[in-house]
């Protein structure tokens, strides 16, 4: 019987599904282990061979942990809300739910074909109402919560209302908007309902306020910062502009310090940790107010260099700053408004990245220096961002390069403030030396000046020490259809929650998936969609990250109708032990998930501060493109003739991508090429040695480059076990590596070799119960040790090489011993589950039980060497190998050498001057 991967793999995939082999229960004495893949979005294109890399790694680890006696939770589901399905709906009129269901079925079919050990009974989909009711419920908890800085945790809004009713605003230390009111208990109790709700909105963790957002007209929605690349949308490359609008936000900034501290407690890749640290961006400095007497207002700035305050020669506001309009004089208004219009077309990332272009506009107004009282010009410039700090900076040209370039460009003063500064050609931010031109801190050092300045500013009520974070609150809304409805209605223009028993708030039907003619989001098209037939619902839906920010909890208890997950299930599974996914989610999904996890902990729903204990970023599998070379005529036009790679330099040619699926070992299938490009049906080929050889290049896998390899094709030809092994064999998990189908034959041959260990030359199953030899035990125990060590350190590629060496050794030994082969396939099961299931069954074991067998115990005694083949040299020249027992001493070895005929032949009767013997290393005879 030959190895037939197709029948074997179909058989066991059906068996696993029918018997729910990988269904996980909590009622067990085994230790738990939770392995999770990053939530996939089911796209219409399905999977290419690059997508399953992380899934295969997590599946190997899951299967290995089962063999090691763990109760493993390894679930899968779909992040099924999102833009692609909605864009398709806009183009075709088809409901996004239909597209999503079709895509999920395609994904599921492909995932099943690869043989993953997922517990499919726990599958979740973010777009199912039984799931998103709990996403809505979590939003409601955040709306009804505030962050108490004193206790350093979120608390119920009810406790804040009680405090206001008893003590007013006195004694409240909260993360809140800047414009919170001061009031007594009597004043609070006298407020109208609208006044109380307006004030509470300034404290809520989920709140509504006017924000500057990334508006993408092509999508008709707001995008998060991490969804904007170089001023265009990450998906589709559409222009993005800055726009002010009322928008739901989540007060993630309340958790900034905890998010930062938590990074020291988790086992994540350092580059990813550093990305989060930089995104959170903690800065220690001071808040300083520059009075503007004509408006009876202050311009507040945050600075990490309060010591440079006497070097301030102007103040710069972000063009979006709320005071710009009132500060702008009539003489400057047209210039300022033109500049604001120009800036609105740039994204924040563009503005931060462009350090060379200097631009700005003078408002015509002046602020007062907080200490000297001197007039300071107020400018606007796009290098200041409304979303960072206060949207204003005190410009110190002598100490900051952007301020320096700005001052040079607009001929503004540059004041030296240190006796160690050199500002002849650039700003000098050093903190050495002593201050000059700096009023009462002249002669002081940096360490002396900072506390003195903060004390002076505090006494003037114009400044204080402050910690600032770069991270902004998270925008929590999309002006789209295909997302979770926000469970809010409006009364007197203020938001109120619907009742919990009214969840889920279902997506209504609409006639089109476009904004209304008056510019409202698509939900504005829903007929009669009002709360209690009276109040307007929120028309924005939740952002794409909402459903994926808590999904690991739902996998713990996916069918629970009364809770997002039961306390018992959450207490059992606790947190994800191993999370595998792409590094592109560093400042999006991973940050938001940590935030929601901490919030739910604060509210008493679980006890884990961090959701993902260990995280691994798998590298990208790149495409390996193939090229044909089209002959050009004398005028540079393409002809119908194609030149093989080795001959192309003799002609004038242009390279064209060709479908890699019609190329085998870089040899082009000429007939399939003519079918691939009907315009080349009559193509002619200049061959080399009767073949057309294609060129190659490593690029990103994409349809446009014709280098996408479908795993279905690989599985059909070589099998899922081959695909799994080959993807691991390509290189270290974390590194990028090119896909090259040319190398897959070797892995397929390896599996056939494994099969032949269990069968005789005629293909009959034949396994012996004889006691294995020492050499056979040695080969087995080397692989037991190697694979255990490799999997524990996630070095899967080296395991595959070791398997090949082991099987070659056993083949050379003609090993068919049950004691060796049964343990071998248990070790191999994690990597190649189908062939090992079949062989396990042929060995007489109960079907399906290999997944829960015990991983073989390594016995080091089998690796202890009793003999060594010594290289024997005569006068330093290697002549032969001589196997000797390792426990022999020099005198015993010398005696053997005197009696050995081969050694004596090489000595050729010459007198021996010395014998150099190094145990377990060498023998050198000097004659």
Secondary structure as GFF3:
##gff-version 3
##sequence-region A 1 927
A	DSSP	alpha_helix	5	19	.	.	.	ID=ss1
A	DSSP	beta_strand	32	37	.	.	.	ID=ss2
A	DSSP	alpha_helix	53	67	.	.	.	ID=ss3
A	DSSP	beta_strand	71	73	.	.	.	ID=ss4
A	DSSP	alpha_helix	83	92	.	.	.	ID=ss5
A	DSSP	alpha_helix	96	114	.	.	.	ID=ss6
A	DSSP	three_ten_helix	120	122	.	.	.	ID=ss7
A	DSSP	alpha_helix	129	143	.	.	.	ID=ss8
A	DSSP	beta_strand	145	148	.	.	.	ID=ss9
A	DSSP	beta_strand	153	156	.	.	.	ID=ss10
A	DSSP	alpha_helix	157	167	.	.	.	ID=ss11
A	DSSP	beta_strand	174	175	.	.	.	ID=ss12
A	DSSP	alpha_helix	185	190	.	.	.	ID=ss13
A	DSSP	alpha_helix	193	200	.	.	.	ID=ss14
A	DSSP	beta_strand	206	216	.	.	.	ID=ss15
A	DSSP	beta_strand	221	223	.	.	.	ID=ss16
A	DSSP	three_ten_helix	225	227	.	.	.	ID=ss17
A	DSSP	beta_strand	228	229	.	.	.	ID=ss18
A	DSSP	beta_strand	232	233	.	.	.	ID=ss19
A	DSSP	beta_strand	241	250	.	.	.	ID=ss20
A	DSSP	three_ten_helix	252	255	.	.	.	ID=ss21
A	DSSP	alpha_helix	256	262	.	.	.	ID=ss22
A	DSSP	alpha_helix	270	280	.	.	.	ID=ss23
A	DSSP	beta_strand	282	292	.	.	.	ID=ss24
A	DSSP	three_ten_helix	293	295	.	.	.	ID=ss25
A	DSSP	beta_strand	297	303	.	.	.	ID=ss26
A	DSSP	three_ten_helix	306	311	.	.	.	ID=ss27
A	DSSP	beta_strand	314	317	.	.	.	ID=ss28
A	DSSP	alpha_helix	324	327	.	.	.	ID=ss29
A	DSSP	alpha_helix	333	343	.	.	.	ID=ss30
A	DSSP	alpha_helix	348	353	.	.	.	ID=ss31
A	DSSP	beta_strand	361	368	.	.	.	ID=ss32
A	DSSP	beta_strand	375	380	.	.	.	ID=ss33
A	DSSP	beta_strand	392	395	.	.	.	ID=ss34
A	DSSP	alpha_helix	401	410	.	.	.	ID=ss35
A	DSSP	three_ten_helix	439	441	.	.	.	ID=ss36
A	DSSP	alpha_helix	446	459	.	.	.	ID=ss37
A	DSSP	beta_strand	463	469	.	.	.	ID=ss38
A	DSSP	beta_strand	474	475	.	.	.	ID=ss39
A	DSSP	beta_strand	488	491	.	.	.	ID=ss40
A	DSSP	beta_strand	494	497	.	.	.	ID=ss41
A	DSSP	three_ten_helix	500	502	.	.	.	ID=ss42
A	DSSP	three_ten_helix	522	525	.	.	.	ID=ss43
A	DSSP	beta_strand	530	531	.	.	.	ID=ss44
A	DSSP	beta_strand	535	537	.	.	.	ID=ss45
A	DSSP	three_ten_helix	547	549	.	.	.	ID=ss46
A	DSSP	alpha_helix	551	556	.	.	.	ID=ss47
A	DSSP	alpha_helix	567	573	.	.	.	ID=ss48
A	DSSP	beta_strand	576	581	.	.	.	ID=ss49
A	DSSP	three_ten_helix	583	585	.	.	.	ID=ss50
A	DSSP	alpha_helix	589	602	.	.	.	ID=ss51
A	DSSP	beta_strand	612	617	.	.	.	ID=ss52
A	DSSP	beta_strand	621	632	.	.	.	ID=ss53
A	DSSP	beta_strand	638	643	.	.	.	ID=ss54
A	DSSP	three_ten_helix	645	650	.	.	.	ID=ss55
A	DSSP	beta_strand	653	658	.	.	.	ID=ss56
A	DSSP	three_ten_helix	660	662	.	.	.	ID=ss57
A	DSSP	beta_strand	663	664	.	.	.	ID=ss58
A	DSSP	beta_strand	667	668	.	.	.	ID=ss59
A	DSSP	alpha_helix	670	676	.	.	.	ID=ss60
A	DSSP	three_ten_helix	678	680	.	.	.	ID=ss61
A	DSSP	beta_strand	684	686	.	.	.	ID=ss62
A	DSSP	beta_strand	695	699	.	.	.	ID=ss63
A	DSSP	three_ten_helix	703	705	.	.	.	ID=ss64
A	DSSP	alpha_helix	711	718	.	.	.	ID=ss65
A	DSSP	alpha_helix	720	729	.	.	.	ID=ss66
A	DSSP	beta_strand	737	738	.	.	.	ID=ss67
A	DSSP	three_ten_helix	741	743	.	.	.	ID=ss68
A	DSSP	alpha_helix	744	757	.	.	.	ID=ss69
A	DSSP	alpha_helix	774	792	.	.	.	ID=ss70
A	DSSP	alpha_helix	796	812	.	.	.	ID=ss71
A	DSSP	alpha_helix	818	829	.	.	.	ID=ss72
A	DSSP	alpha_helix	833	842	.	.	.	ID=ss73
A	DSSP	three_ten_helix	849	852	.	.	.	ID=ss74
A	DSSP	three_ten_helix	860	863	.	.	.	ID=ss75
A	DSSP	beta_strand	867	874	.	.	.	ID=ss76
A	DSSP	beta_strand	877	885	.	.	.	ID=ss77
A	DSSP	alpha_helix	890	899	.	.	.	ID=ss78
A	DSSP	alpha_helix	901	907	.	.	.	ID=ss79
A	DSSP	beta_strand	914	918	.	.	.	ID=ss80
A	DSSP	beta_strand	922	926	.	.	.	ID=ss81
###
